[in-house]
Amino acid sequence: MVTLNPNPAHDRFVVHDYSQQVQAERQLRLFSGTGALLLQQVLPAGSAEATIVIVGFAPGLYFWELRWPDGHRVAGRLLVQ
């Protein structure tokens, strides 16, 4: 299971990865409401959480995706206030 907190976020959020696959490097991608890629960040292998800074992001609804090298992915929504 993967969660992003807080949601809604203001200037940062934390990705919590409770999956069994934390030993693999993962890629977090954040998209605008129109689907434009706004942020791409690698989460290092072995790390169960990472803080993502979103200072300067306009308030609104964003979409996120976390992808593993084997093609497994999870996705969700993030509200920025």
Secondary structure, DSSP 8 states (H G I E B T S, - for coil): -EEEESSSBSSEEEEEE-STTTTS-EEEEEE-TT--EEEEEEE-TT-SEEEEE-TT--SEEEEEEEE-TTS-EEEEEEEE-
